[in-house]
Amino acid sequence: MPTKLMIFIDGSWLFHNLSHLREIFQDPSYVIDYRKLPELIKSKLSKRVGDIDIVRTFFFGAMPINKPGFDPTPQQNFFTFLEKECHYVLEIHDIDFKNNLEIHPVEKCVDVALATTMMMHAALPGNFDIAAIVAGDLDYMPVLRRVRFLGKRTMLIAMKAHADYAPSNEKLIYDHTLYDFDVMYIDDNLEELRLVREKKLRVCDACGEKKFTYWEGEQFYCPECLKKYAEKNKPMSRKCTMCEGDFETSWRGDVFYCDDCRDKYRTGKW
């Protein structure tokens, strides 16, 4: 019977450290191929435990809203790619700029969402045997300890320090009570994880027009159709199902909860 693996990715951490990876790889256009990342983790673990079944790959990220001059189209397209082509489970949280570029809102919820999701699945019998976390923040230490307390095994995917910059907290890396496997460093696998782009002539799945593109996904949409999609899915005002307050969000699901009500739900304080 294969060992069940769940992967939890702090997407905001990966995004903010892309320039670090580009500097190491010495290529300003370097991009991670997110289709390869879960398979690489699986390959590393299979050398230790044998047959591995990736049950889910979770991606936690953030999206600016109410930011003057910000075009959400590329980020929305990226999230669509993760969901449709890579089969990731996404949880994206809004960063509200309140139409003011002079304020610098703090990104909230990503680390809490990742930790609570991991803890929830660890507490449910049979959901996973190993949790692999792609992250670098010290805030994840408590959840890793508790997940191991429940009898699950854990693995960290981190980045090495380079020059005067350390994308992964040293305490998180070197606390060997937190993990059951050696730390896997993205830096050591940059070539394997690199997205290789080749320009091809493809037919847009929406309008049928032919366009040259580097897009590698199974589905392809031309820039005009992508703009129409972004316009259709731009942030809008919605009423929270729980507190009935009005909030602006990019979430399109049938049920919408504001950040406060979502936190209450996760912590069982409803």
BELUR-V277666 format. One record per backbone hydrogen bond with DSSP energy under -1.0 kcal/mol. NH is the residue of the N-H (numbers start at 1). CO is the residue of the C=O. If there is no record, write none. Layout:
NH:CO + NH:CO
This chain:
3:51 + 5:53 + 6:130 + 7:56 + 8:132 + 9:58 + 10:134 + 11:9 + 11:60 + 12:60 + 14:10 + 15:11 + 16:12 + 18:15 + 21:17 + 22:18 + 23:19 + 24:20 + 25:21 + 27:22 + 30:27 + 33:193 + 36:33 + 37:33 + 40:36 + 41:37 + 42:38 + 43:39 + 44:40 + 45:41 + 46:42 + 48:45 + 49:45 + 50:46 + 53:3 + 55:5 + 58:7 + 59:89 + 60:9 + 61:91 + 63:93 + 65:95 + 70:67 + 76:72 + 77:73 + 78:74 + 79:75 + 80:76 + 81:77 + 82:78 + 83:79 + 84:80 + 85:81 + 86:81 + 88:82 + 89:57 + 91:59 + 93:61 + 95:63 + 97:65 + 99:66 + 100:97 + 103:100 + 113:109 + 114:110 + 115:111 + 116:112 + 117:113 + 118:114 + 119:115 + 120:116 + 121:117 + 122:118 + 123:119 + 127:124 + 129:4 + 130:4 + 131:153 + 132:6 + 133:155 + 134:8 + 135:157 + 140:137 + 141:138 + 144:140 + 145:141 + 146:142 + 147:143 + 148:144 + 149:145 + 150:146 + 151:148 + 152:147 + 153:129 + 155:131 + 157:133 + 158:184 + 162:165 + 165:162 + 169:136 + 173:169 + 174:170 + 176:174 + 178:175 + 180:154 + 184:156 + 186:158 + 189:186 + 193:189 + 195:31 + 200:213 + 202:211 + 204:209 + 205:220 + 208:204 + 211:202 + 213:200 + 226:222 + 227:223 + 228:224 + 229:225 + 230:226 + 231:227 + 232:228 + 233:229 + 236:249 + 238:247 + 240:245 + 241:256 + 244:240 + 247:238 + 249:236 + 262:258 + 263:259 + 264:260 + 265:261 + 266:262 + 267:263 + 269:264
